[in-house]
Amino acid sequence: MIHPVHLENSGLGFLAFFGLLVQMFTEITLKALFKDPNFMTPHSWWLMTGYVVAATYCILLHVLLKWRDSRLGYEEPGARHKLARVPIRYWSIFYIVIGLLRVSAAA
């Protein structure tokens, strides 16, 4: 039998997905600021900037949700906030790895 997924079990983990939007916004902003077509070339470490910002977003989100849960009196603050069964704090590692793969990828 198929059981529906309950959102209350995953907490606010879906907010980690917005790290992709943060990454895209950071890249668009950098391209607009520098207006150099060679600025974001393949193998440029500037490509990593958006992923570092997205990772920082996930770390700050984890800290904020953990603080919120402790204020609300949960036994394990921050433990229930997951996206695809991965806690928010580990999504920061995912964004860094994706950024490194993008920088090292062939053109």
DSSP file (Angstrom, degrees, kcal/mol; ACC not computed):
  #  RESIDUE AA STRUCTURE BP1 BP2  ACC     N-H-->O    O-->H-N    N-H-->O    O-->H-N    TCO  KAPPA ALPHA  PHI   PSI    X-CA   Y-CA   Z-CA
    1    1 A M              0   0    0      0, 0.0     2,-0.5     0, 0.0     0, 0.0   0.000 360.0 360.0 360.0 140.6    0.0    0.0    0.0
    2    2 A I        -     0   0    0      0, 0.0     0, 0.0     0, 0.0     0, 0.0  -0.750 360.0-157.6 -90.3 129.0    1.2    3.5   -0.8
    3    3 A H        -     0   0    0     -2,-0.5     2,-0.1     3,-0.0     3,-0.0  -0.876  19.7-116.5-106.7 137.8    1.4    5.9    2.1
    4    4 A P        -     0   0    0      0, 0.0     2,-0.4     0, 0.0    -1,-0.0  -0.398  31.5-109.9 -69.9 149.2    1.3    9.7    1.6
    5    5 A V        -     0   0    0     -2,-0.1     2,-0.6     1,-0.0     3,-0.1  -0.650  28.3-139.8 -79.7 131.1    4.3   11.6    2.7
    6    6 A H    >>  -     0   0    0     -2,-0.4     3,-1.0     1,-0.1     4,-0.6  -0.821   4.4-154.7 -95.7 125.4    3.6   13.8    5.7
    7    7 A L  H >> S+     0   0    0     -2,-0.6     4,-0.7     1,-0.2     3,-0.7   0.777  90.1  67.9 -69.7 -26.1    5.2   17.2    5.6
    8    8 A E  H 34 S+     0   0    0      1,-0.2    -1,-0.2     2,-0.2     3,-0.2   0.769  94.7  58.7 -67.5 -21.7    5.2   17.6    9.4
    9    9 A N  H <4 S+     0   0    0     -3,-1.0    -1,-0.2     1,-0.2    -2,-0.2   0.802 107.0  46.0 -73.8 -28.6    7.8   14.8    9.5
   10   10 A S  H X< S-     0   0    0     -3,-0.7    72,-2.1    -4,-0.6     3,-1.6   0.525  91.7-163.4 -92.2  -5.7   10.2   16.7    7.3
   11   11 A G  T 3<  -     0   0    0     -4,-0.7     3,-0.3     1,-0.2    -1,-0.3  -0.343  61.3 -29.1  62.8-135.7    9.8   20.0    9.2
   12   12 A L  T >  S+     0   0    0      1,-0.2     3,-1.7     2,-0.1    -1,-0.2  -0.046  95.8 123.5-105.8  29.5   11.1   23.0    7.3
   13   13 A G  G X   +     0   0    0     -3,-1.6     3,-2.1    69,-0.4     4,-0.4   0.744  57.4  75.8 -63.7 -24.4   13.7   21.1    5.3
   14   14 A F  G >  S+     0   0    0     -3,-0.3     3,-1.2     1,-0.3     4,-0.4   0.715  79.2  74.9 -61.9 -17.8   12.3   22.3    2.0
   15   15 A L  G X  S+     0   0    0     -3,-1.7     3,-0.9     1,-0.3    -1,-0.3   0.724  80.6  70.1 -67.5 -20.1   13.8   25.7    2.7
   16   16 A A  G X  S+     0   0    0     -3,-2.1     3,-1.8     1,-0.2     4,-0.3   0.801  86.3  67.7 -65.1 -27.4   17.2   24.2    1.9
   17   17 A F  G X> S+     0   0    0     -3,-1.2     3,-1.8    -4,-0.4     4,-0.6   0.816  85.0  69.7 -61.4 -30.2   16.0   24.0   -1.7
   18   18 A F  H <> S+     0   0    0     -3,-0.9     4,-2.2    -4,-0.4    -1,-0.3   0.603  77.6  81.5 -67.5  -8.9   16.1   27.9   -1.8
   19   19 A G  H <> S+     0   0    0     -3,-1.8     4,-2.4     1,-0.2    -1,-0.3   0.839  87.0  56.4 -60.9 -33.0   19.9   27.6   -1.7
   20   20 A L  H <> S+     0   0    0     -3,-1.8     4,-2.5    -4,-0.3    -1,-0.2   0.904 106.8  48.1 -64.8 -40.1   19.7   27.0   -5.4
   21   21 A L  H  X S+     0   0    0     -4,-0.6     4,-2.6     2,-0.2    -2,-0.2   0.889 110.6  51.5 -66.2 -37.9   17.9   30.3   -5.9
   22   22 A V  H  X S+     0   0    0     -4,-2.2     4,-2.3     2,-0.2    -2,-0.2   0.911 110.5  49.6 -63.3 -42.0   20.4   32.0   -3.7
   23   23 A Q  H  X S+     0   0    0     -4,-2.4     4,-2.2     2,-0.2    -2,-0.2   0.934 112.6  46.0 -62.6 -46.5   23.2   30.5   -5.9
   24   24 A M  H  X S+     0   0    0     -4,-2.5     4,-2.5     1,-0.2     5,-0.2   0.908 112.6  50.2 -64.5 -42.0   21.5   31.7   -9.1
   25   25 A F  H  X S+     0   0    0     -4,-2.6     4,-2.4     1,-0.2    -1,-0.2   0.893 110.2  50.9 -63.1 -39.9   20.8   35.1   -7.7
   26   26 A T  H  X S+     0   0    0     -4,-2.3     4,-2.4     2,-0.2    -1,-0.2   0.914 111.4  47.5 -63.8 -42.8   24.5   35.5   -6.6
   27   27 A E  H  X S+     0   0    0     -4,-2.2     4,-2.3     2,-0.2    -2,-0.2   0.911 112.5  48.6 -66.3 -42.1   25.7   34.5  -10.1
   28   28 A I  H  X S+     0   0    0     -4,-2.5     4,-2.1     1,-0.2    -1,-0.2   0.904 111.8  50.4 -62.8 -41.6   23.4   36.9  -11.9
   29   29 A T  H  X S+     0   0    0     -4,-2.4     4,-2.2    -5,-0.2    -2,-0.2   0.916 110.3  48.8 -64.3 -43.6   24.4   39.7   -9.5
   30   30 A L  H  X S+     0   0    0     -4,-2.4     4,-2.3     1,-0.2     5,-0.3   0.907 111.3  49.8 -63.7 -41.3   28.1   39.0  -10.1
   31   31 A K  H  X S+     0   0    0     -4,-2.3     4,-1.9     1,-0.2    -1,-0.2   0.884 112.5  48.0 -64.0 -37.6   27.6   39.0  -13.9
   32   32 A A  H  < S+     0   0    0     -4,-2.1    -2,-0.2    -5,-0.2    -1,-0.2   0.862 112.8  48.5 -70.9 -35.6   25.7   42.2  -13.7
   33   33 A L  H  < S+     0   0    0     -4,-2.2    -2,-0.2    -5,-0.2    -1,-0.2   0.913 120.8  32.8 -71.3 -42.8   28.3   43.9  -11.5
   34   34 A F  H  < S-     0   0    0     -4,-2.3    -2,-0.2    -5,-0.2    -3,-0.2   0.759  79.1-162.8 -91.6 -25.5   31.4   43.0  -13.6
   35   35 A K     <  +     0   0    0     -4,-1.9    -3,-0.1    -5,-0.3    -4,-0.1   0.797  43.2 132.9  48.2  36.7   29.9   43.0  -17.1
   36   36 A D    >   -     0   0    0     -5,-0.2     3,-1.8     1,-0.1     4,-0.5  -0.973  51.5-152.2-117.8 119.5   32.9   41.0  -18.4
   37   37 A P  T 3  S+     0   0    0      0, 0.0     3,-0.3     0, 0.0    -1,-0.1   0.771  98.6  51.9 -63.4 -23.6   32.0   38.0  -20.6
   38   38 A N  T >  S+     0   0    0      1,-0.2     3,-1.0     2,-0.1    -3,-0.0   0.446  85.9  89.3 -89.3  -0.1   35.2   36.3  -19.5
   39   39 A F  T <  S+     0   0    0     -3,-1.8     7,-0.3     1,-0.3    -1,-0.2   0.914  93.6  35.9 -64.8 -44.8   34.4   36.7  -15.8
   40   40 A M  T 3  S+     0   0    0     -4,-0.5    -1,-0.3    -3,-0.3     3,-0.1  -0.286  85.0 150.9-106.0  46.6   32.5   33.5  -15.4
   41   41 A T    X   -     0   0    0     -3,-1.0     3,-1.5     1,-0.1     6,-0.2  -0.320  58.5 -79.9 -71.4 159.6   34.5   31.3  -17.7
   42   42 A P  T 3  S+     0   0    0      0, 0.0    -1,-0.1     0, 0.0    61,-0.1  -0.296 119.6  24.7 -57.6 147.6   34.8   27.6  -17.1
   43   43 A H  T 3  S+     0   0    0     59,-0.4     2,-0.4     1,-0.3    60,-0.1   0.589  89.8 138.5  69.0  14.3   37.3   26.6  -14.4
   44   44 A S    X   -     0   0    0     -3,-1.5     3,-1.5     1,-0.1     4,-0.3  -0.745  54.6-142.7 -87.6 133.5   36.9   30.1  -12.9
   45   45 A W  G >  S+     0   0    0     -2,-0.4     3,-1.0     1,-0.3     4,-0.4   0.644  95.5  77.2 -70.8 -11.9   36.8   30.1   -9.1
   46   46 A W  G >  S+     0   0    0     -7,-0.3     3,-1.1     1,-0.2     4,-0.5   0.776  82.2  67.2 -66.7 -24.3   34.3   32.9   -9.3
   47   47 A L  G <> S+     0   0    0     -3,-1.5     4,-0.6     1,-0.2     3,-0.4   0.797  93.1  60.9 -61.9 -27.3   31.8   30.2  -10.2
   48   48 A M  H <> S+     0   0    0     -3,-1.0     4,-2.2    -4,-0.3    -1,-0.2   0.701  83.8  80.6 -73.7 -20.2   32.2   28.9   -6.7
   49   49 A T  H <> S+     0   0    0     -3,-1.1     4,-2.2    -4,-0.4    -1,-0.2   0.904  90.8  48.5 -56.8 -47.6   31.0   32.1   -5.1
   50   50 A G  H  > S+     0   0    0     -4,-0.5     4,-2.2    -3,-0.4    -1,-0.2   0.868 111.6  50.2 -62.8 -37.0   27.3   31.4   -5.5
   51   51 A Y  H  X S+     0   0    0     -4,-0.6     4,-2.2     2,-0.2    -1,-0.2   0.850 109.0  51.2 -71.9 -34.2   27.7   27.9   -4.0
   52   52 A V  H  X S+     0   0    0     -4,-2.2     4,-2.4     2,-0.2    -2,-0.2   0.902 110.8  49.1 -66.6 -40.6   29.6   29.2   -1.0
   53   53 A V  H  X S+     0   0    0     -4,-2.2     4,-2.2    -5,-0.2    -2,-0.2   0.904 111.4  49.6 -64.7 -40.7   26.8   31.7   -0.4
   54   54 A A  H  X S+     0   0    0     -4,-2.2     4,-2.0     2,-0.2    -2,-0.2   0.886 110.9  49.7 -65.3 -38.8   24.2   28.9   -0.8
   55   55 A A  H  X S+     0   0    0     -4,-2.2     4,-2.1     2,-0.2    -2,-0.2   0.902 110.3  50.1 -65.7 -41.0   26.2   26.8    1.7
   56   56 A T  H  X S+     0   0    0     -4,-2.4     4,-2.7     1,-0.2     5,-0.2   0.895 107.8  54.6 -62.8 -40.2   26.3   29.7    4.1
   57   57 A Y  H  X S+     0   0    0     -4,-2.2     4,-2.5     1,-0.2    -2,-0.2   0.918 108.6  48.1 -57.5 -45.4   22.5   30.1    3.7
   58   58 A C  H  X S+     0   0    0     -4,-2.0     4,-2.3     2,-0.2    -2,-0.2   0.884 111.7  49.3 -66.5 -38.3   22.0   26.5    4.7
   59   59 A I  H  X S+     0   0    0     -4,-2.1     4,-2.4     2,-0.2    -2,-0.2   0.939 113.8  45.5 -65.6 -46.2   24.2   26.8    7.8
   60   60 A L  H  X S+     0   0    0     -4,-2.7     4,-2.6     1,-0.2    -2,-0.2   0.881 111.9  52.6 -64.3 -37.5   22.5   30.0    8.9
   61   61 A L  H  X S+     0   0    0     -4,-2.5     4,-2.7    -5,-0.2     5,-0.2   0.907 109.2  49.7 -63.5 -41.9   19.1   28.4    8.3
   62   62 A H  H  X S+     0   0    0     -4,-2.3     4,-2.6     2,-0.2     5,-0.2   0.933 111.8  47.8 -61.9 -46.1   20.1   25.4   10.4
   63   63 A V  H  X S+     0   0    0     -4,-2.4     4,-2.4     1,-0.2    -2,-0.2   0.920 113.4  48.1 -61.5 -43.8   21.2   27.6   13.2
   64   64 A L  H  X S+     0   0    0     -4,-2.6     4,-2.4     2,-0.2    -2,-0.2   0.920 114.0  45.4 -64.0 -44.8   18.0   29.7   13.1
   65   65 A L  H  X S+     0   0    0     -4,-2.7     4,-2.6     2,-0.2    13,-0.4   0.857 112.5  51.6 -69.0 -34.5   15.8   26.6   13.0
   66   66 A K  H  X S+     0   0    0     -4,-2.6     4,-2.2    -5,-0.2    -2,-0.2   0.917 111.3  47.5 -66.3 -42.5   17.7   25.0   15.8
   67   67 A W  H  X S+     0   0    0     -4,-2.4     4,-2.0    -5,-0.2    -2,-0.2   0.917 112.7  49.7 -62.2 -43.8   17.3   28.1   17.9
   68   68 A R  H  X S+     0   0    0     -4,-2.4     4,-1.7     1,-0.2    -2,-0.2   0.915 110.9  48.9 -62.1 -44.5   13.6   28.3   17.1
   69   69 A D  H  X>S+     0   0    0     -4,-2.6     5,-2.4     1,-0.2     4,-0.6   0.878 110.0  51.1 -64.9 -37.8   13.1   24.7   18.1
   70   70 A S  H  <5S+     0   0    0     -4,-2.2     3,-0.5     1,-0.2    -1,-0.2   0.870 109.3  51.1 -68.7 -34.3   14.9   25.1   21.3
   71   71 A R  H  <5S+     0   0    0     -4,-2.0    -1,-0.2     1,-0.2    -2,-0.2   0.843 109.5  50.8 -68.1 -32.4   12.8   28.1   22.2
   72   72 A L  H  <5S-     0   0    0     -4,-1.7    -1,-0.2    -5,-0.2    -2,-0.2   0.545 119.5-112.5 -83.1  -7.3    9.6   26.1   21.4
   73   73 A G  T  <5 +     0   0    0     -4,-0.6    -3,-0.2    -3,-0.5    -2,-0.1   0.719  54.4 164.1  88.7  22.7   10.9   23.3   23.7
   74   74 A Y      < -     0   0    0     -5,-2.4    -1,-0.2     1,-0.1    -2,-0.0  -0.438  40.5-131.5 -70.9 148.4   11.6   20.4   21.3
   75   75 A E  S    S+     0   0    0      1,-0.3    -1,-0.1    -2,-0.1    -2,-0.0   0.911 101.0  28.3 -68.2 -43.2   13.7   17.6   22.7
   76   76 A E  S >  S-     0   0    0     -7,-0.0     3,-1.7    -3,-0.0     4,-0.4  -0.785  88.0-150.8-118.9  85.6   16.1   17.5   19.7
   77   77 A P  T 3  S+     0   0    0      0, 0.0   -11,-0.2     0, 0.0   -10,-0.1  -0.325  76.9   6.2 -62.6 133.0   16.2   21.0   18.2
   78   78 A G  T >  S+     0   0    0    -13,-0.4     3,-0.6   -12,-0.1    10,-0.3   0.308  98.0 107.2  84.2  -7.9   16.9   21.1   14.5
   79   79 A A  T <  S+     0   0    0     -3,-1.7    -1,-0.1     1,-0.2   -13,-0.0   0.767  73.5  53.4 -76.5 -25.0   16.8   17.4   14.0
   80   80 A R  T 3  S+     0   0    0     -4,-0.4     2,-1.1     1,-0.1   -67,-0.3   0.521  81.0  97.5 -91.9  -2.9   13.5   17.2   12.2
   81   81 A H    <   +     0   0    0     -3,-0.6     7,-1.7   -70,-0.2     2,-0.3  -0.732  54.1 147.2 -90.6  99.8   14.2   19.7    9.4
   82   82 A K  E     -A   87   0A   0    -72,-2.1     2,-0.4    -2,-1.1   -69,-0.4  -0.948  39.8-154.0-135.4 151.0   15.3   17.6    6.5
   83   83 A L  E >  S-A   86   0A   0      3,-2.4     3,-1.4    -2,-0.3    -2,-0.0  -0.994  91.4  -8.9-123.8 121.3   15.0   17.7    2.7
   84   84 A A  T 3  S-     0   0    0     -2,-0.4    -1,-0.1     1,-0.3   -74,-0.0   0.884 129.6 -60.0  56.3  41.3   15.1   14.2    1.0
   85   85 A R  T 3  S+     0   0    0      1,-0.2    -1,-0.3    -3,-0.0    -4,-0.0   0.601 114.6 117.9  63.7  15.4   16.0   12.7    4.4
   86   86 A V  E <   -A   83   0A   0     -3,-1.4    -3,-2.4   -73,-0.0    -1,-0.2  -0.955  69.0-119.1-111.4 123.7   19.1   14.8    4.6
   87   87 A P  E >>  -A   82   0A   0      0, 0.0     3,-1.3     0, 0.0     4,-0.7  -0.215  24.8-114.2 -59.2 151.7   19.4   17.4    7.5
   88   88 A I  H >> S+     0   0    0     -7,-1.7     3,-1.3   -10,-0.3     4,-0.7   0.861 112.6  62.7 -56.5 -39.5   19.7   21.0    6.4
   89   89 A R  H >4 S+     0   0    0      1,-0.3     3,-0.5     2,-0.2     4,-0.4   0.812 101.9  52.0 -60.8 -28.3   23.2   21.4    7.9
   90   90 A Y  H <> S+     0   0    0     -3,-1.3     4,-1.6     1,-0.2     3,-0.3   0.639  91.9  73.6 -83.3 -14.4   24.5   18.7    5.4
   91   91 A W  H <X S+     0   0    0     -3,-1.3     4,-2.2    -4,-0.7    -1,-0.2   0.779  87.6  64.1 -67.8 -24.2   23.0   20.5    2.4
   92   92 A S  H <X S+     0   0    0     -4,-0.7     4,-1.8    -3,-0.5    -1,-0.2   0.897 102.2  48.3 -64.3 -38.6   25.8   23.1    2.8
   93   93 A I  H  > S+     0   0    0     -4,-0.4     4,-2.6    -3,-0.3    -2,-0.2   0.900 108.6  54.9 -65.8 -40.5   28.3   20.3    2.0
   94   94 A F  H  X S+     0   0    0     -4,-1.6     4,-2.5     1,-0.2    -2,-0.2   0.922 107.9  48.6 -57.9 -45.8   26.2   19.3   -1.0
   95   95 A Y  H  X S+     0   0    0     -4,-2.2     4,-2.2     1,-0.2    -1,-0.2   0.889 111.3  49.6 -64.8 -38.9   26.4   22.9   -2.4
   96   96 A I  H  X S+     0   0    0     -4,-1.8     4,-2.4     2,-0.2    -1,-0.2   0.922 111.7  48.4 -65.1 -43.5   30.1   23.1   -1.9
   97   97 A V  H  X S+     0   0    0     -4,-2.6     4,-2.4     2,-0.2    -2,-0.2   0.916 111.3  49.8 -64.2 -42.7   30.7   19.7   -3.7
   98   98 A I  H  X S+     0   0    0     -4,-2.5     4,-2.2     1,-0.2    -1,-0.2   0.907 110.9  50.9 -61.8 -41.0   28.4   20.8   -6.6
   99   99 A G  H  X S+     0   0    0     -4,-2.2     4,-2.2     2,-0.2    -2,-0.2   0.912 110.0  48.7 -62.5 -43.1   30.4   24.0   -6.8
  100  100 A L  H  X S+     0   0    0     -4,-2.4     4,-2.2     1,-0.2    -2,-0.2   0.889 111.3  50.5 -64.5 -38.9   33.7   22.2   -6.9
  101  101 A L  H  X S+     0   0    0     -4,-2.4     4,-1.0     2,-0.2    -1,-0.2   0.888 110.2  50.3 -65.2 -38.0   32.4   19.8   -9.6
  102  102 A R  H  < S+     0   0    0     -4,-2.2   -59,-0.4     1,-0.2     3,-0.3   0.900 111.7  47.1 -67.6 -39.7   31.2   22.8  -11.6
  103  103 A V  H  < S+     0   0    0     -4,-2.2    -2,-0.2     1,-0.2   -60,-0.2   0.890 116.7  43.3 -68.1 -38.6   34.6   24.5  -11.4
  104  104 A S  H  < S+     0   0    0     -4,-2.2    -1,-0.2    -5,-0.2    -2,-0.2   0.558  90.8 110.5 -86.7  -6.3   36.5   21.4  -12.3
  105  105 A A  S  < S-     0   0    0     -4,-1.0   -62,-0.1    -3,-0.3     2,-0.1  -0.305  75.9-105.0 -68.5 150.5   34.2   20.3  -15.1
  106  106 A A              0   0    0      1,-0.1    -1,-0.1   -64,-0.1   -63,-0.1  -0.425 360.0 360.0 -73.1 151.7   35.4   20.4  -18.7
  107  107 A A              0   0    0     -2,-0.1    -1,-0.1   -65,-0.1    -2,-0.1   0.479 360.0 360.0 -68.6 360.0   34.1   23.2  -20.8
